[in-house]
Amino acid sequence: MIAGLGGLAASAISFSMTLYEAAHPPKVPVVQAGQQIDTGRWFVTLLTARVGTVPPTGVPPSQPVQLLMVDLDVVNRSATPNNVLYRAVTLGAPAQKLPMPTVYLDRDKYLAGYFNPNMPERTTMAWEWPAGVPVPDKVTITVSGQIYKLRDNLYGASGWYDRDPVATVDLPVEKAP
């Protein structure tokens, strides 16, 4: 009987701690522009933000659009090439959902394909900003963590899995002349 009461007390304490942690999540640290952030899968350094109508390729789009572009340095820390940077770096956007960003390599001013392991790259992520919505003077970028599991709980396969945000960065938006 005492063992049963002890188990019941342990369950109640565990449940109440889970509820408390869900109601009071830890604060996500705010880091400065230019500070390297370790996400697990990536090293990310956010640099600047700007708004413009021409993407980094230098070729204007056929339909006029307004782009919010964020310059960043990235290093793929995984063992294989990948192109899922957009899952780790997200933009705190207006009320409407923004389309997935396009990532450009600054070294050749073209669309980024796969990022090779341990090869630093300077990139630009460009989000198409909704027409009629004013671009704010400052944007908040959230950087989420990712964790590698040799075996996941569902399929027993290895892979990278999204985690909670590890940092946010506030960037002033430079307006194009």
C-alpha positions in Angstrom: 0.0 0.0 0.0 2.8 2.4 0.8 4.6 1.6 -2.5 1.3 2.3 -4.3 0.9 5.7 -2.6 4.6 6.5 -3.3 4.0 5.7 -7.0 0.9 7.8 -7.1 2.7 10.8 -5.4 5.5 10.5 -8.0 3.0 10.5 -10.8 1.2 13.5 -9.4 4.5 15.5 -9.0 5.7 14.5 -12.5 2.4 15.6 -14.0 2.3 18.9 -12.1 5.9 19.7 -13.1 5.0 19.0 -16.8 2.0 21.4 -16.5 4.2 24.1 -14.9 6.9 23.8 -17.6 4.3 24.0 -20.3 2.7 27.1 -18.8 6.1 28.8 -18.1 8.4 28.0 -21.1 11.9 29.2 -20.9 12.6 32.6 -22.5 14.3 32.4 -25.9 17.6 34.4 -25.7 17.9 37.5 -27.9 21.3 37.7 -29.5 22.9 40.6 -31.4 23.4 40.7 -35.2 26.8 39.2 -36.0 26.8 36.7 -33.2 27.1 33.0 -34.2 24.2 30.8 -33.1 24.5 27.0 -32.8 21.3 25.2 -33.8 22.8 21.7 -33.7 22.7 21.2 -37.4 23.8 24.7 -38.4 26.0 27.5 -37.3 24.0 30.6 -38.2 25.2 34.3 -38.1 22.5 36.8 -39.0 24.0 40.0 -40.4 21.6 42.6 -42.0 18.1 43.0 -43.3 17.0 45.1 -46.2 14.0 45.6 -48.5 14.2 45.8 -52.3 12.5 44.8 -55.5 15.4 43.0 -57.2 16.7 39.7 -55.8 20.4 39.0 -55.3 20.7 37.6 -58.8 20.3 41.1 -60.2 17.5 40.1 -62.5 14.2 41.8 -61.8 11.2 39.5 -61.6 8.6 39.6 -64.4 6.0 40.7 -61.9 7.0 43.5 -59.5 7.4 42.3 -56.0 8.8 43.6 -52.7 11.4 41.4 -51.1 12.6 41.3 -47.5 16.2 40.1 -47.7 18.3 38.9 -44.8 22.0 38.4 -45.1 23.5 35.6 -43.1 26.5 33.3 -42.8 25.8 29.6 -42.4 27.8 26.4 -41.9 26.2 23.0 -42.4 27.4 20.9 -39.4 25.7 17.6 -40.6 27.7 14.9 -42.4 25.7 15.2 -45.7 24.8 18.1 -48.0 21.4 19.5 -47.5 19.2 22.5 -48.3 16.8 22.8 -45.4 18.1 26.1 -43.9 14.6 27.5 -44.2 13.4 25.2 -41.4 15.9 26.7 -38.9 15.6 30.4 -39.8 12.1 31.9 -39.8 10.9 35.4 -40.0 8.5 36.9 -37.5 6.0 38.1 -40.2 2.8 40.1 -40.5 -0.5 38.5 -39.9 -0.7 36.8 -43.2 1.5 33.8 -43.9 4.6 34.5 -46.0 5.7 32.0 -48.7 8.8 29.9 -48.1 11.9 32.1 -48.6 14.3 31.7 -51.5 18.0 31.2 -50.5 20.8 32.7 -52.6 24.5 32.1 -52.4 26.3 35.5 -52.3 29.5 34.1 -53.9 27.8 33.5 -57.3 24.5 35.4 -56.9 22.4 32.4 -57.7 19.9 30.1 -56.0 21.4 28.0 -53.3 21.3 24.3 -53.9 22.7 22.0 -51.3 25.1 23.3 -48.5 28.2 21.1 -48.2 29.3 20.0 -44.8 31.7 22.3 -42.9 31.9 24.8 -45.7 31.0 28.3 -44.6 28.7 30.2 -47.0 27.4 33.8 -47.1 23.8 33.7 -48.2 20.8 35.8 -48.6 17.3 34.6 -47.7 14.5 36.5 -49.5 10.9 36.5 -48.5 8.2 37.9 -50.9 6.5 40.6 -48.8 2.7 41.0 -49.2 1.6 43.9 -51.4 0.0 46.7 -49.4 1.5 45.7 -46.1 4.1 48.2 -44.9 7.6 46.7 -44.1 8.5 47.3 -40.5 11.6 49.2 -39.4 12.8 46.1 -37.5 12.2 42.4 -38.1 12.6 39.6 -35.6 14.3 36.4 -36.9 13.8 33.2 -34.9 16.5 30.5 -35.1 15.2 27.0 -34.2 17.4 24.2 -33.0 17.6 20.8 -34.6 18.8 17.5 -33.0 20.2 14.4 -34.6 18.8 11.1 -33.5 20.4 7.8 -34.5 17.0 6.2 -34.1 13.7 8.0 -33.9 10.9 6.7 -31.7 8.5 6.0 -34.6 10.4 4.4 -37.4 13.8 3.6 -35.9 15.5 5.7 -38.6 18.2 8.3 -38.1 17.6 11.9 -39.0 17.5 15.6 -37.9 14.5 16.7 -36.0 13.2 20.2 -35.2 13.5 21.5 -31.7 12.4 24.6 -29.9 13.8 28.1 -30.8 17.4 28.6 -29.6 17.6 32.4 -30.3 16.0 35.4 -31.8 17.7 38.3 -33.5 16.2 41.8 -34.1 17.5 43.3 -37.3 16.9 46.9 -38.4 15.5 46.9 -42.0 17.5 49.1 -44.5 15.1 50.7 -47.0 16.2 50.7 -50.7 16.5 54.3 -52.1 
